[in-house]
């Protein structure tokens, strides 16, 4: 399903989340019109035909399985990031008192204006 169907799918999922196990085209139109969204009948009908007889929970589980098999390259970068974080840990401890002093100075420097004045 491409991004042009996302608003219809979102409306469908909102309805399922609200307790409608099998939302109709009229239900989806009602949600979209409440949000002042332009409605394309053919896309609603296609969505309903593709989801007819399917459990949303099963579809989400299938999608999660597919996403878990997608390589993200995070394993190698994660190790390097952890090493860099450990090296920077000592420097961060030394910089903490300086940051507290700067923050105090900045708070005194609001020129008499506050967020809720």
C-alpha positions, 0 to 999 in steps of 0.5 A: 500500500502506498502513501496515498492510502495512509489517511484511509488506513489511519481512519480504518485503524482509528475505527478498529481501535474504537471497537469497530472490528470491521469498519465500513466505507461509510464509517471511514467516510465519516471519520475523514469528513470530520477531519475535513479530508478530501475523500476518494471513493475508489481508494476506500473501496480498495482498502476495504477489499484488501482488509476484508476478512483480515485481522488488524492484529495479525497484519501488524504482527506480519509487518513487524516480522518483515521490519525485523528482517530489514538490515539497518546497519546498527550493529557496527555503528552501535559498537562504535557509538558505545566506545565513543560514549564511554570515552566521552563519559569522563569529559562530560563529568568534568563539564557538568559543573561548568554547565550548571554555572552557565545555566545559572547565569543565563537564568538571571539574564532574562531581562525581566521577561518570563514565559507567563508574564 
